Amino acid sequence: MMYRVAKASDYLVVTGLGINDINITKKAWILPGQSWTKFDVSPVNYTFEVQAMSAEKLPFVLPAVFTVGPRLDDEASLLKYAKLISPHDKYSNHVNDLVQGIIEGETRVLAASMTMEEIFKGTKQFKQEVFQKVQLELNQFGLLIYNANVKQLVDVPGHEYFSYLGQKTQMEAANQAKIDVAEARMKGEIGSKLRSGQTLQNAAKIDAETRIISTQREGEGKKEEIKVKTEVKVFENQREAEVAEANAVLAKKKAGWAKEAQVAEVEAEKAVALRDAELQKEVERMNALAMTEKLKAEFLSKASVEYETKVQEANWELYKKQKEAEAFLYEKEKEAEAQKATAEADFYRRKQIIDGDLYAKMKEAEGLKALAEAQGTYLRTLLESLGGNYGALRDYLMISGGMFQELAKINGEAIRGLQPKISIWTNGGPESNAEGGGSALKEVAGIYKTLPPLFKTVHEQTGMMPPTWMGTLTNDSCSPQEIMQ
């Protein structure tokens, strides 16, 4: 009698006297008539590479690492593990082959129901389904998957699917990058040209407006100057008129004084009239000059505006034609790039079709080769069982292949519809045979008697008559004497 205690990662299994099945515990008294053992429950890592095939018959390698150990939270599972797995070393080939066989089998079955694209894109879902299916199988051994790590899929030598797929992705990314760079360059050039054109347009517009305003200001200044001068002249004329009027009044008052005063008054009046005429002429001349300057200013402003307008229109037409040329060039470049991409896609599609046809032909040839080998093995086995008798082997193959039945069917079809006509001829009976004489004459007579039936049969089948020198057939001929004359 002894007392046993298991380590933290161990369990005791006790069986024997007083125990119906087995007892799993961490510590126990071992009584006489009982046996005990202990097993380790720490999980073990199983690393391996599963070779599987997808639904498109594409092989691949799936590296995986599974951490597997006994289920500790379920007493029934722990009992299964103690009975089935613990007697063996968990690092032994037996346990390793058991776990690896379950995982490889479930992985291959699941991979065969999925396409390569589904496996590659849904790696997480694929891992979860493998985890669930493998766990269902491991439950019957009391095992639990603590962790499952499915690594990246790897190509099988001779089947570089993922390599080709990676090259395709790289080419697509490179082409897309080229397209993005071209579009960014196009947008930058178009934006730069657009900004430059807008800057030139705004500058020309501001210059035209500045010139128009400057001309207007100059015209208004000259107009004000002429107006002021005219008002000054009018004021002077008014003052002079007032002075003349005062002088005239004074002259009238002095008219009576003396003749010299009257003459002076008349001269003064004439001088005033003459001066008034001169001043009026000067005013009219100044008005004409002001009107001329005004018209010049208006024509100059209009001509400047028309000039600037024509320049802007010409610049716009030039810019428009440049943009049309750039758009046409860009369109042709895009068409060339699209044609190049289409050609590359068509080349890749044709290459895939050719590869698929080659693979199908190879598989068909392998199937025919396997069928021929199986048939050769079958024929050698039959020949050995028949003792090397080739005739018996031929008859057996003809019978098993239905050759005799087919020949009978063909012969039956060949004579179907025929209506043979049977004629019975007599040669005179035994009396005629007795009269034959010797044996030599008897043979000649026999041959002679076979000719009438022969001619009759030929005539009935073909319609041909024998030559007249041999004899003549009649419709009611029944004996050689009547046929051969």
Disulfide bonds with the S-S distance in Angstrom:
none
